[in-house]
């Protein structure tokens, strides 16, 4: 397991990904038909689209869309930017707009990639629930 996965696993075990868990299950509920269609399209035998098929289809849709709940993800990014503003302010840099732009250029892409990894990790942890939602249980 690589370092990022260890970090994500620790966050999950500490309950810090609980919002992602609830948003993920809401996302799956909202996009049932699309996920089912992806699972059927990508499985070799349509009848074999079981647990792994629907979880993989869910992951594909998430990677394609890049988000499961944009408002909460934007709020989390804003928190990170505000943390950077506070930190830099402690070191004498008070130019908020410059700090915001620099954060976006330096960290936004990495932040999004890490968030997607967190969501995909949660998909694996919640595979039983995903399967239940998609199979009407």
N, CA, C and O atoms as a GROMACS GRO file, in nm:
protein
  548
    1UNK      N    1   0.085  -0.118   0.000
    1UNK     CA    2   0.000   0.000   0.000
    1UNK      C    3   0.089   0.124   0.000
    1UNK      O    4   0.182   0.136   0.080
    2UNK      N    5   0.060   0.217  -0.090
    2UNK     CA    6   0.143   0.337  -0.096
    2UNK      C    7   0.103   0.438   0.012
    2UNK      O    8   0.002   0.420   0.081
    3UNK      N    9   0.184   0.541   0.026
    3UNK     CA   10   0.166   0.639   0.133
    3UNK      C   11   0.030   0.708   0.127
    3UNK      O   12  -0.035   0.727   0.230
    4UNK      N   13  -0.014   0.746   0.007
    4UNK     CA   14  -0.145   0.813  -0.005
    4UNK      C   15  -0.256   0.723   0.043
    4UNK      O   16  -0.346   0.768   0.115
    5UNK      N   17  -0.253   0.596   0.005
    5UNK     CA   18  -0.357   0.503   0.049
    5UNK      C   19  -0.357   0.485   0.200
    5UNK      O   20  -0.463   0.472   0.261
    6UNK      N   21  -0.238   0.484   0.261
    6UNK     CA   22  -0.230   0.474   0.407
    6UNK      C   23  -0.294   0.596   0.473
    6UNK      O   24  -0.366   0.585   0.572
    7UNK      N   25  -0.267   0.714   0.416
    7UNK     CA   26  -0.326   0.837   0.468
    7UNK      C   27  -0.478   0.831   0.456
    7UNK      O   28  -0.550   0.862   0.550
    8UNK      N   29  -0.526   0.790   0.339
    8UNK     CA   30  -0.671   0.783   0.315
    8UNK      C   31  -0.735   0.681   0.408
    8UNK      O   32  -0.842   0.706   0.463
    9UNK      N   33  -0.672   0.567   0.426
    9UNK     CA   34  -0.725   0.466   0.516
    9UNK      C   35  -0.734   0.520   0.659
    9UNK      O   36  -0.832   0.495   0.729
   10UNK      N   37  -0.631   0.594   0.701
   10UNK     CA   38  -0.633   0.656   0.834
   10UNK      C   39  -0.746   0.757   0.848
   10UNK      O   40  -0.814   0.761   0.951
   11UNK      N   41  -0.766   0.838   0.745
   11UNK     CA   42  -0.876   0.935   0.747
   11UNK      C   43  -1.010   0.863   0.757
   11UNK      O   44  -1.100   0.906   0.830
   12UNK      N   45  -1.023   0.755   0.682
   12UNK     CA   46  -1.148   0.677   0.683
   12UNK      C   47  -1.174   0.618   0.821
   12UNK      O   48  -1.284   0.631   0.876
   13UNK      N   49  -1.072   0.555   0.877
   13UNK     CA   50  -1.087   0.492   1.010
   13UNK      C   51  -1.116   0.595   1.118
   13UNK      O   52  -1.184   0.565   1.216
   14UNK      N   53  -1.065   0.717   1.101
   14UNK     CA   54  -1.088   0.824   1.199
   14UNK      C   55  -1.224   0.892   1.179
   14UNK      O   56  -1.260   0.981   1.255
   15UNK      N   57  -1.299   0.850   1.079
   15UNK     CA   58  -1.431   0.908   1.054
   15UNK      C   59  -1.428   1.040   0.979
   15UNK      O   60  -1.530   1.108   0.968
   16UNK      N   61  -1.311   1.076   0.926
   16UNK     CA   62  -1.300   1.204   0.857
   16UNK      C   63  -1.351   1.200   0.714
   16UNK      O   64  -1.356   1.303   0.647
   17UNK      N   65  -1.390   1.083   0.667
   17UNK     CA   66  -1.448   1.072   0.532
   17UNK      C   67  -1.598   1.041   0.537
   17UNK      O   68  -1.656   1.000   0.437
   18UNK      N   69  -1.658   1.061   0.654
   18UNK     CA   70  -1.800   1.030   0.669
   18UNK      C   71  -1.888   1.111   0.574
   18UNK      O   72  -1.986   1.059   0.521
   19UNK      N   73  -1.853   1.239   0.552
   19UNK     CA   74  -1.931   1.319   0.457
   19UNK      C   75  -1.921   1.261   0.317
   19UNK      O   76  -2.019   1.257   0.243
   20UNK      N   77  -1.802   1.215   0.280
   20UNK     CA   78  -1.786   1.153   0.149
   20UNK      C   79  -1.872   1.028   0.141
   20UNK      O   80  -1.934   1.002   0.038
   21UNK      N   81  -1.877   0.950   0.249
   21UNK     CA   82  -1.960   0.828   0.250
   21UNK      C   83  -2.105   0.861   0.220
   21UNK      O   84  -2.167   0.799   0.134
   22UNK      N   85  -2.160   0.959   0.291
   22UNK     CA   86  -2.302   0.991   0.270
   22UNK      C   87  -2.325   1.051   0.131
   22UNK      O   88  -2.424   1.018   0.066
   23UNK      N   89  -2.235   1.139   0.087
   23UNK     CA   90  -2.250   1.196  -0.047
   23UNK      C   91  -2.237   1.089  -0.155
   23UNK      O   92  -2.307   1.095  -0.256
   24UNK      N   93  -2.150   0.992  -0.134
   24UNK     CA   94  -2.134   0.884  -0.231
   24UNK      C   95  -2.262   0.803  -0.245
   24UNK      O   96  -2.306   0.776  -0.356
   25UNK      N   97  -2.322   0.765  -0.134
   25UNK     CA   98  -2.444   0.684  -0.141
   25UNK      C   99  -2.559   0.764  -0.202
   25UNK      O  100  -2.642   0.707  -0.273
   26UNK      N  101  -2.565   0.894  -0.176
   26UNK     CA  102  -2.664   0.980  -0.243
   26UNK      C  103  -2.638   0.985  -0.393
   26UNK      O  104  -2.731   0.978  -0.473
   27UNK      N  105  -2.511   0.998  -0.430
   27UNK     CA  106  -2.470   1.002  -0.572
   27UNK      C  107  -2.513   0.873  -0.642
   27UNK      O  108  -2.570   0.877  -0.751
   28UNK      N  109  -2.487   0.758  -0.578
   28UNK     CA  110  -2.523   0.629  -0.637
   28UNK      C  111  -2.674   0.621  -0.655
   28UNK      O  112  -2.723   0.574  -0.758
   29UNK      N  113  -2.748   0.667  -0.555
   29UNK     CA  114  -2.895   0.665  -0.563
   29UNK      C  115  -2.944   0.753  -0.678
   29UNK      O  116  -3.033   0.713  -0.753
   30UNK      N  117  -2.885   0.872  -0.693
   30UNK     CA  118  -2.926   0.964  -0.801
   30UNK      C  119  -2.890   0.911  -0.939
   30UNK      O  120  -2.960   0.940  -1.037
   31UNK      N  121  -2.782   0.834  -0.949
   31UNK     CA  122  -2.731   0.792  -1.080
   31UNK      C  123  -2.742   0.641  -1.103
   31UNK      O  124  -2.663   0.584  -1.178
   32UNK      N  125  -2.840   0.577  -1.038
   32UNK     CA  126  -2.858   0.431  -1.048
   32UNK      C  127  -2.858   0.381  -1.192
   32UNK      O  128  -2.783   0.291  -1.228
   33UNK      N  129  -2.943   0.441  -1.272
   33UNK     CA  130  -2.962   0.391  -1.408
   33UNK      C  131  -2.834   0.405  -1.490
   33UNK      O  132  -2.797   0.315  -1.565
   34UNK      N  133  -2.767   0.518  -1.475
   34UNK     CA  134  -2.643   0.540  -1.550
   34UNK      C  135  -2.535   0.440  -1.506
   34UNK      O  136  -2.462   0.388  -1.590
   35UNK      N  137  -2.526   0.414  -1.378
   35UNK     CA  138  -2.427   0.319  -1.327
   35UNK      C  139  -2.460   0.178  -1.376
   35UNK      O  140  -2.371   0.104  -1.418
   36UNK      N  141  -2.586   0.142  -1.369
   36UNK     CA  142  -2.626   0.009  -1.419
   36UNK      C  143  -2.592  -0.006  -1.567
   36UNK      O  144  -2.543  -0.111  -1.609
   37UNK      N  145  -2.617   0.098  -1.644
   37UNK     CA  146  -2.588   0.093  -1.789
   37UNK      C  147  -2.438   0.075  -1.812
   37UNK      O  148  -2.397  -0.003  -1.898
   38UNK      N  149  -2.356   0.146  -1.736
   38UNK     CA  150  -2.210   0.132  -1.749
   38UNK      C  151  -2.168  -0.010  -1.712
   38UNK      O  152  -2.085  -0.070  -1.780
   39UNK      N  153  -2.225  -0.063  -1.605
   39UNK     CA  154  -2.191  -0.199  -1.560
   39UNK      C  155  -2.226  -0.301  -1.668
   39UNK      O  156  -2.148  -0.393  -1.694
   40UNK      N  157  -2.341  -0.286  -1.728
   40UNK     CA  158  -2.382  -0.380  -1.834
   40UNK      C  159  -2.294  -0.366  -1.958
   40UNK      O  160  -2.257  -0.466  -2.020
   41UNK      N  161  -2.262  -0.243  -1.991
   41UNK     CA  162  -2.180  -0.217  -2.110
   41UNK      C  163  -2.038  -0.271  -2.094
   41UNK      O  164  -1.978  -0.320  -2.190
   42UNK      N  165  -1.985  -0.263  -1.973
   42UNK     CA  166  -1.845  -0.300  -1.953
   42UNK      C  167  -1.825  -0.444  -1.910
   42UNK      O  168  -1.713  -0.494  -1.912
   43UNK      N  169  -1.933  -0.512  -1.871
   43UNK     CA  170  -1.916  -0.652  -1.830
   43UNK      C  171  -1.914  -0.740  -1.955
   43UNK      O  172  -1.978  -0.709  -2.055
   44UNK      N  173  -1.840  -0.847  -1.947
   44UNK     CA  174  -1.831  -0.940  -2.062
   44UNK      C  175  -1.962  -1.014  -2.081
   44UNK      O  176  -2.008  -1.036  -2.193
   45UNK      N  177  -2.022  -1.053  -1.969
   45UNK     CA  178  -2.152  -1.119  -1.974
   45UNK      C  179  -2.247  -1.036  -1.888
   45UNK      O  180  -2.225  -1.024  -1.768
   46UNK      N  181  -2.352  -0.980  -1.947
   46UNK     CA  182  -2.442  -0.893  -1.870
   46UNK      C  183  -2.491  -0.954  -1.740
   46UNK      O  184  -2.507  -0.882  -1.641
   47UNK      N  185  -2.515  -1.082  -1.736
   47UNK     CA  186  -2.563  -1.146  -1.614
   47UNK      C  187  -2.455  -1.149  -1.505
   47UNK      O  188  -2.486  -1.171  -1.388
   48UNK      N  189  -2.330  -1.128  -1.543
   48UNK     CA  190  -2.220  -1.134  -1.447
   48UNK      C  191  -2.190  -1.000  -1.382
   48UNK      O  192  -2.091  -0.987  -1.310
   49UNK      N  193  -2.274  -0.899  -1.406
   49UNK     CA  194  -2.250  -0.767  -1.347
   49UNK      C  195  -2.291  -0.770  -1.200
   49UNK      O  196  -2.398  -0.723  -1.164
   50UNK      N  197  -2.205  -0.825  -1.117
   50UNK     CA  198  -2.230  -0.837  -0.974
   50UNK      C  199  -2.163  -0.725  -0.898
   50UNK      O  200  -2.149  -0.614  -0.948
   51UNK      N  201  -2.121  -0.756  -0.773
   51UNK     CA  202  -2.061  -0.657  -0.684
   51UNK      C  203  -1.952  -0.577  -0.753
   51UNK      O  204  -1.957  -0.454  -0.757
   52UNK      N  205  -1.853  -0.646  -0.806
   52UNK     CA  206  -1.738  -0.579  -0.865
   52UNK      C  207  -1.781  -0.496  -0.985
   52UNK      O  208  -1.731  -0.385  -1.003
   53UNK      N  209  -1.872  -0.546  -1.065
   53UNK     CA  210  -1.916  -0.474  -1.184
   53UNK      C  211  -1.980  -0.340  -1.152
   53UNK      O  212  -1.948  -0.240  -1.216
   54UNK      N  213  -2.070  -0.336  -1.054
   54UNK     CA  214  -2.137  -0.210  -1.024
   54UNK      C  215  -2.046  -0.114  -0.949
   54UNK      O  216  -2.057   0.007  -0.965
   55UNK      N  217  -1.956  -0.166  -0.867
   55UNK     CA  218  -1.862  -0.079  -0.797
   55UNK      C  219  -1.765  -0.018  -0.898
   55UNK      O  220  -1.735   0.101  -0.893
   56UNK      N  221  -1.716  -0.101  -0.990
   56UNK     CA  222  -1.627  -0.049  -1.095
   56UNK      C  223  -1.701   0.053  -1.183
   56UNK      O  224  -1.644   0.155  -1.221
   57UNK      N  225  -1.826   0.026  -1.213
   57UNK     CA  226  -1.904   0.120  -1.293
   57UNK      C  227  -1.924   0.252  -1.218
   57UNK      O  228  -1.920   0.359  -1.278
   58UNK      N  229  -1.946   0.242  -1.087
   58UNK     CA  230  -1.960   0.362  -1.004
   58UNK      C  231  -1.831   0.443  -1.008
   58UNK      O  232  -1.833   0.565  -1.024
   59UNK      N  233  -1.719   0.374  -0.994
   59UNK     CA  234  -1.588   0.442  -0.998
   59UNK      C  235  -1.566   0.508  -1.134
   59UNK      O  236  -1.514   0.620  -1.141
   60UNK      N  237  -1.604   0.440  -1.240
   60UNK     CA  238  -1.586   0.498  -1.374
   60UNK      C  239  -1.666   0.627  -1.388
   60UNK      O  240  -1.616   0.726  -1.441
   61UNK      N  241  -1.790   0.625  -1.340
   61UNK     CA  242  -1.874   0.743  -1.350
   61UNK      C  243  -1.817   0.858  -1.266
   61UNK      O  244  -1.818   0.973  -1.309
   62UNK      N  245  -1.768   0.826  -1.148
   62UNK     CA  246  -1.709   0.928  -1.061
   62UNK      C  247  -1.586   0.989  -1.128
   62UNK      O  248  -1.570   1.111  -1.129
   63UNK      N  249  -1.500   0.906  -1.184
   63UNK     CA  250  -1.381   0.957  -1.251
   63UNK      C  251  -1.419   1.042  -1.372
   63UNK      O  252  -1.355   1.144  -1.399
   64UNK      N  253  -1.522   1.000  -1.443
   64UNK     CA  254  -1.567   1.077  -1.560
   64UNK      C  255  -1.623   1.214  -1.517
   64UNK      O  256  -1.592   1.315  -1.579
   65UNK      N  257  -1.705   1.215  -1.413
   65UNK     CA  258  -1.767   1.340  -1.368
   65UNK      C  259  -1.673   1.427  -1.286
   65UNK      O  260  -1.682   1.550  -1.290
   66UNK      N  261  -1.582   1.364  -1.212
   66UNK     CA  262  -1.486   1.439  -1.131
   66UNK      C  263  -1.539   1.490  -0.999
   66UNK      O  264  -1.469   1.562  -0.928
   67UNK      N  265  -1.662   1.453  -0.965
   67UNK     CA  266  -1.723   1.503  -0.841
   67UNK      C  267  -1.844   1.416  -0.807
   67UNK      O  268  -1.908   1.358  -0.894
   68UNK      N  269  -1.872   1.409  -0.675
   68UNK     CA  270  -1.998   1.344  -0.634
   68UNK      C  271  -2.092   1.444  -0.567
   68UNK      O  272  -2.213   1.423  -0.562
   69UNK      N  273  -2.035   1.553  -0.514
   69UNK     CA  274  -2.115   1.656  -0.447
   69UNK      C  275  -2.037   1.786  -0.451
   69UNK      O  276  -1.963   1.820  -0.358
   70UNK      N  277  -2.054   1.859  -0.558
   70UNK     CA  278  -1.974   1.978  -0.584
   70UNK      C  279  -1.980   2.083  -0.472
   70UNK      O  280  -1.876   2.138  -0.437
   71UNK      N  281  -2.097   2.112  -0.414
   71UNK     CA  282  -2.099   2.214  -0.308
   71UNK      C  283  -2.007   2.181  -0.190
   71UNK      O  284  -1.935   2.269  -0.142
   72UNK      N  285  -2.009   2.058  -0.143
   72UNK     CA  286  -1.923   2.024  -0.028
   72UNK      C  287  -1.776   2.022  -0.068
   72UNK      O  288  -1.690   2.058   0.011
   73UNK      N  289  -1.748   1.981  -0.190
   73UNK     CA  290  -1.610   1.979  -0.237
   73UNK      C  291  -1.556   2.121  -0.252
   73UNK      O  292  -1.440   2.147  -0.219
   74UNK      N  293  -1.639   2.211  -0.301
   74UNK     CA  294  -1.597   2.352  -0.312
   74UNK      C  295  -1.576   2.411  -0.173
   74UNK      O  296  -1.480   2.485  -0.151
   75UNK      N  297  -1.665   2.379  -0.079
   75UNK     CA  298  -1.650   2.430   0.058
   75UNK      C  299  -1.520   2.379   0.121
   75UNK      O  300  -1.452   2.453   0.191
   76UNK      N  301  -1.486   2.252   0.095
   76UNK     CA  302  -1.362   2.197   0.149
   76UNK      C  303  -1.240   2.265   0.088
   76UNK      O  304  -1.141   2.290   0.157
   77UNK      N  305  -1.247   2.296  -0.042
   77UNK     CA  306  -1.136   2.368  -0.106
   77UNK      C  307  -1.122   2.508  -0.046
   77UNK      O  308  -1.011   2.554  -0.023
   78UNK      N  309  -1.232   2.574  -0.022
   78UNK     CA  310  -1.230   2.707   0.036
   78UNK      C  311  -1.167   2.702   0.175
   78UNK      O  312  -1.090   2.792   0.212
   79UNK      N  313  -1.199   2.597   0.253
   79UNK     CA  314  -1.135   2.582   0.385
   79UNK      C  315  -0.984   2.570   0.371
   79UNK      O  316  -0.909   2.631   0.448
   80UNK      N  317  -0.940   2.493   0.273
   80UNK     CA  318  -0.795   2.478   0.251
   80UNK      C  319  -0.731   2.611   0.211
   80UNK      O  320  -0.622   2.645   0.259
   81UNK      N  321  -0.797   2.685   0.126
   81UNK     CA  322  -0.745   2.816   0.085
   81UNK      C  323  -0.739   2.909   0.206
   81UNK      O  324  -0.641   2.981   0.224
   82UNK      N  325  -0.844   2.908   0.288
   82UNK     CA  326  -0.844   2.994   0.407
   82UNK      C  327  -0.735   2.953   0.506
   82UNK      O  328  -0.678   3.038   0.573
   83UNK      N  329  -0.707   2.823   0.515
   83UNK     CA  330  -0.596   2.778   0.599
   83UNK      C  331  -0.464   2.835   0.548
   83UNK      O  332  -0.378   2.876   0.626
   84UNK      N  333  -0.447   2.836   0.416
   84UNK     CA  334  -0.325   2.891   0.355
   84UNK      C  335  -0.316   3.041   0.380
   84UNK      O  336  -0.209   3.093   0.410
   85UNK      N  337  -0.429   3.111   0.369
   85UNK     CA  338  -0.432   3.255   0.395
   85UNK      C  339  -0.391   3.282   0.540
   85UNK      O  340  -0.312   3.372   0.567
   86UNK      N  341  -0.445   3.204   0.633
   86UNK     CA  342  -0.411   3.221   0.773
   86UNK      C  343  -0.262   3.195   0.796
   86UNK      O  344  -0.193   3.274   0.860
   87UNK      N  345  -0.213   3.084   0.742
   87UNK     CA  346  -0.072   3.047   0.759
   87UNK      C  347   0.020   3.156   0.703
   87UNK      O  348   0.116   3.198   0.769
   88UNK      N  349  -0.010   3.200   0.583
   88UNK     CA  350   0.075   3.302   0.521
   88UNK      C  351   0.064   3.435   0.594
   88UNK      O  352   0.161   3.511   0.602
   89UNK      N  353  -0.055   3.464   0.647
   89UNK     CA  354  -0.073   3.585   0.726
   89UNK      C  355   0.013   3.583   0.852
   89UNK      O  356   0.066   3.685   0.894
   90UNK      N  357   0.026   3.466   0.911
   90UNK     CA  358   0.112   3.451   1.029
   90UNK      C  359   0.258   3.481   0.995
   90UNK      O  360   0.338   3.513   1.082
   91UNK      N  361   0.292   3.469   0.866
   91UNK     CA  362   0.428   3.495   0.820
   91UNK      C  363   0.441   3.628   0.746
   91UNK      O  364   0.539   3.652   0.676
   92UNK      N  365   0.340   3.715   0.763
   92UNK     CA  366   0.350   3.850   0.711
   92UNK      C  367   0.297   3.874   0.571
   92UNK      O  368   0.309   3.984   0.519
   93UNK      N  369   0.238   3.772   0.507
   93UNK     CA  370   0.182   3.790   0.373
   93UNK      C  371   0.030   3.804   0.386
   93UNK      O  372  -0.039   3.709   0.422
   94UNK      N  373  -0.022   3.924   0.357
   94UNK     CA  374  -0.165   3.951   0.378
   94UNK      C  375  -0.243   3.972   0.248
   94UNK      O  376  -0.359   4.013   0.251
   95UNK      N  377  -0.182   3.943   0.135
   95UNK     CA  378  -0.247   3.965   0.006
   95UNK      C  379  -0.338   3.845  -0.026
   95UNK      O  380  -0.295   3.750  -0.091
   96UNK      N  381  -0.463   3.853   0.020
   96UNK     CA  382  -0.558   3.741   0.007
   96UNK      C  383  -0.577   3.695  -0.138
   96UNK      O  384  -0.572   3.576  -0.166
   97UNK      N  385  -0.599   3.789  -0.228
   97UNK     CA  386  -0.626   3.749  -0.367
   97UNK      C  387  -0.505   3.681  -0.429
   97UNK      O  388  -0.519   3.584  -0.504
   98UNK      N  389  -0.386   3.730  -0.399
   98UNK     CA  390  -0.264   3.667  -0.451
   98UNK      C  391  -0.249   3.526  -0.394
   98UNK      O  392  -0.215   3.433  -0.467
   99UNK      N  393  -0.274   3.511  -0.265
   99UNK     CA  394  -0.263   3.379  -0.200
   99UNK      C  395  -0.365   3.283  -0.259
   99UNK      O  396  -0.334   3.166  -0.283
  100UNK      N  397  -0.487   3.331  -0.283
  100UNK     CA  398  -0.591   3.246  -0.342
  100UNK      C  399  -0.550   3.198  -0.481
  100UNK      O  400  -0.563   3.080  -0.513
  101UNK      N  401  -0.500   3.290  -0.562
  101UNK     CA  402  -0.457   3.252  -0.698
  101UNK      C  403  -0.341   3.154  -0.694
  101UNK      O  404  -0.338   3.056  -0.768
  102UNK      N  405  -0.244   3.182  -0.606
  102UNK     CA  406  -0.129   3.092  -0.596
  102UNK      C  407  -0.171   2.954  -0.550
  102UNK      O  408  -0.121   2.853  -0.600
  103UNK      N  409  -0.264   2.948  -0.452
  103UNK     CA  410  -0.312   2.818  -0.405
  103UNK      C  411  -0.376   2.742  -0.520
  103UNK      O  412  -0.350   2.623  -0.540
  104UNK      N  413  -0.459   2.811  -0.596
  104UNK     CA  414  -0.528   2.746  -0.708
  104UNK      C  415  -0.428   2.692  -0.810
  104UNK      O  416  -0.443   2.580  -0.858
  105UNK      N  417  -0.326   2.771  -0.842
  105UNK     CA  418  -0.227   2.728  -0.941
  105UNK      C  419  -0.142   2.612  -0.888
  105UNK      O  420  -0.112   2.518  -0.961
  106UNK      N  421  -0.104   2.618  -0.761
  106UNK     CA  422  -0.014   2.517  -0.704
  106UNK      C  423  -0.083   2.390  -0.659
  106UNK      O  424  -0.032   2.280  -0.680
  107UNK      N  425  -0.202   2.405  -0.598
  107UNK     CA  426  -0.258   2.292  -0.525
  107UNK      C  427  -0.394   2.241  -0.573
  107UNK      O  428  -0.432   2.129  -0.539
  108UNK      N  429  -0.467   2.318  -0.650
  108UNK     CA  430  -0.604   2.279  -0.686
  108UNK      C  431  -0.609   2.143  -0.756
  108UNK      O  432  -0.691   2.058  -0.721
  109UNK      N  433  -0.522   2.122  -0.851
  109UNK     CA  434  -0.522   1.996  -0.925
  109UNK      C  435  -0.487   1.878  -0.833
  109UNK      O  436  -0.550   1.773  -0.839
  110UNK      N  437  -0.386   1.897  -0.749
  110UNK     CA  438  -0.348   1.791  -0.655
  110UNK      C  439  -0.461   1.764  -0.556
  110UNK      O  440  -0.488   1.649  -0.522
  111UNK      N  441  -0.528   1.871  -0.511
  111UNK     CA  442  -0.638   1.856  -0.418
  111UNK      C  443  -0.750   1.773  -0.480
  111UNK      O  444  -0.803   1.682  -0.418
  112UNK      N  445  -0.786   1.806  -0.606
  112UNK     CA  446  -0.893   1.733  -0.675
  112UNK      C  447  -0.855   1.587  -0.694
  112UNK      O  448  -0.937   1.498  -0.672
  113UNK      N  449  -0.730   1.562  -0.735
  113UNK     CA  450  -0.687   1.423  -0.755
  113UNK      C  451  -0.694   1.344  -0.625
  113UNK      O  452  -0.737   1.228  -0.625
  114UNK      N  453  -0.651   1.405  -0.516
  114UNK     CA  454  -0.654   1.337  -0.386
  114UNK      C  455  -0.799   1.312  -0.344
  114UNK      O  456  -0.830   1.206  -0.290
  115UNK      N  457  -0.889   1.409  -0.368
  115UNK     CA  458  -1.030   1.391  -0.333
  115UNK      C  459  -1.090   1.274  -0.411
  115UNK      O  460  -1.164   1.193  -0.356
  116UNK      N  461  -1.057   1.264  -0.539
  116UNK     CA  462  -1.107   1.151  -0.619
  116UNK      C  463  -1.055   1.020  -0.561
  116UNK      O  464  -1.130   0.922  -0.553
  117UNK      N  465  -0.929   1.016  -0.520
  117UNK     CA  466  -0.874   0.894  -0.458
  117UNK      C  467  -0.948   0.860  -0.329
  117UNK      O  468  -0.975   0.744  -0.302
  118UNK      N  469  -0.982   0.963  -0.250
  118UNK     CA  470  -1.060   0.938  -0.129
  118UNK      C  471  -1.196   0.879  -0.164
  118UNK      O  472  -1.240   0.783  -0.100
  119UNK      N  473  -1.262   0.935  -0.264
  119UNK     CA  474  -1.394   0.887  -0.304
  119UNK      C  475  -1.386   0.743  -0.354
  119UNK      O  476  -1.470   0.660  -0.319
  120UNK      N  477  -1.285   0.712  -0.435
  120UNK     CA  478  -1.270   0.576  -0.488
  120UNK      C  479  -1.241   0.478  -0.375
  120UNK      O  480  -1.288   0.364  -0.379
  121UNK      N  481  -1.164   0.519  -0.276
  121UNK     CA  482  -1.138   0.435  -0.159
  121UNK      C  483  -1.270   0.406  -0.087
  121UNK      O  484  -1.297   0.292  -0.050
  122UNK      N  485  -1.350   0.509  -0.068
  122UNK     CA  486  -1.479   0.493  -0.001
  122UNK      C  487  -1.570   0.400  -0.081
  122UNK      O  488  -1.647   0.323  -0.023
  123UNK      N  489  -1.562   0.407  -0.214
  123UNK     CA  490  -1.640   0.314  -0.298
  123UNK      C  491  -1.609   0.170  -0.260
  123UNK      O  492  -1.700   0.088  -0.245
  124UNK      N  493  -1.482   0.139  -0.245
  124UNK     CA  494  -1.444   0.003  -0.208
  124UNK      C  495  -1.496  -0.034  -0.070
  124UNK      O  496  -1.541  -0.146  -0.048
  125UNK      N  497  -1.491   0.061   0.024
  125UNK     CA  498  -1.537   0.034   0.160
  125UNK      C  499  -1.689   0.017   0.165
  125UNK      O  500  -1.741  -0.056   0.249
  126UNK      N  501  -1.758   0.084   0.077
  126UNK     CA  502  -1.905   0.083   0.076
  126UNK      C  503  -1.962  -0.003  -0.036
  126UNK      O  504  -2.076   0.017  -0.078
  127UNK      N  505  -1.885  -0.098  -0.083
  127UNK     CA  506  -1.928  -0.179  -0.198
  127UNK      C  507  -2.059  -0.254  -0.170
  127UNK      O  508  -2.142  -0.266  -0.259
  128UNK      N  509  -2.078  -0.304  -0.047
  128UNK     CA  510  -2.203  -0.374  -0.015
  128UNK      C  511  -2.323  -0.280  -0.025
  128UNK      O  512  -2.427  -0.316  -0.078
  129UNK      N  513  -2.307  -0.158   0.028
  129UNK     CA  514  -2.416  -0.060   0.022
  129UNK      C  515  -2.444  -0.018  -0.122
  129UNK      O  516  -2.560  -0.003  -0.162
  130UNK      N  517  -2.338   0.001  -0.200
  130UNK     CA  518  -2.356   0.037  -0.342
  130UNK      C  519  -2.431  -0.073  -0.414
  130UNK      O  520  -2.524  -0.046  -0.490
  131UNK      N  521  -2.391  -0.196  -0.390
  131UNK     CA  522  -2.458  -0.309  -0.453
  131UNK      C  523  -2.606  -0.313  -0.411
  131UNK      O  524  -2.693  -0.338  -0.494
  132UNK      N  525  -2.632  -0.289  -0.284
  132UNK     CA  526  -2.770  -0.290  -0.236
  132UNK      C  527  -2.856  -0.182  -0.301
  132UNK      O  528  -2.970  -0.209  -0.339
  133UNK      N  529  -2.801  -0.062  -0.314
  133UNK     CA  530  -2.875   0.048  -0.378
  133UNK      C  531  -2.905   0.014  -0.523
  133UNK      O  532  -3.016   0.036  -0.571
  134UNK      N  533  -2.806  -0.040  -0.593
  134UNK     CA  534  -2.822  -0.065  -0.736
  134UNK      C  535  -2.906  -0.187  -0.765
  134UNK      O  536  -2.957  -0.203  -0.876
  135UNK      N  537  -2.922  -0.273  -0.667
  135UNK     CA  538  -3.005  -0.392  -0.687
  135UNK      C  539  -3.135  -0.384  -0.608
  135UNK      O  540  -3.204  -0.484  -0.588
  136UNK      N  541  -3.168  -0.263  -0.562
  136UNK     CA  542  -3.297  -0.239  -0.496
  136UNK      C  543  -3.314  -0.307  -0.362
  136UNK      O  544  -3.427  -0.341  -0.325
  137UNK      N  545  -3.206  -0.328  -0.289
  137UNK     CA  546  -3.218  -0.393  -0.159
  137UNK      C  547  -3.216  -0.292  -0.047
  137UNK      O  548  -3.226  -0.330   0.070
   0.00000   0.00000   0.00000
